[in-house]
Amino acid sequence: MTGPPTPASGRGAEADSAGIDSGVFVTKRWFDDKAPRTIRMNFANRARLLNLRWVAAIAIALLVVLSFWFWPLAILVVAALAFGPKLRAQLRAASTSWFDGFDQTSHRSP
């Protein structure tokens, strides 16, 4: 009998086990300049990322409400985010520095 099937992505078991609710979190290039980084999840790191989920959910809810009230402004904000490489680079640099603040038990992926 053979072992468990490999995920379709070809990245092996690490692809299935990485995430906030697992033992490691792997960053991606679109939000971390130093990606891919594997951050070991301890209590403090997990709490920081779970708090980020709440902040993101509240921010998205506020953006949806404000987009209904001020719909022309919402189109301009989306256009600025979608087409402004300088703004995207600044947001990515801010998230990279936020990830740098994680516990020193993290390390870079090969």
Buried (B, 14 or more C-beta within 10 A) or exposed (E): EEEEEEEEEEEEEEBEEBEBEEEBBBBEEEBBBEBEBBBBBEEEBBEBBEEEEEEEEEEEEEEEEEBEEEEEEBEEEEEEEEEEEEEBEEEBEEBBEEBEEBEEEBEEEE
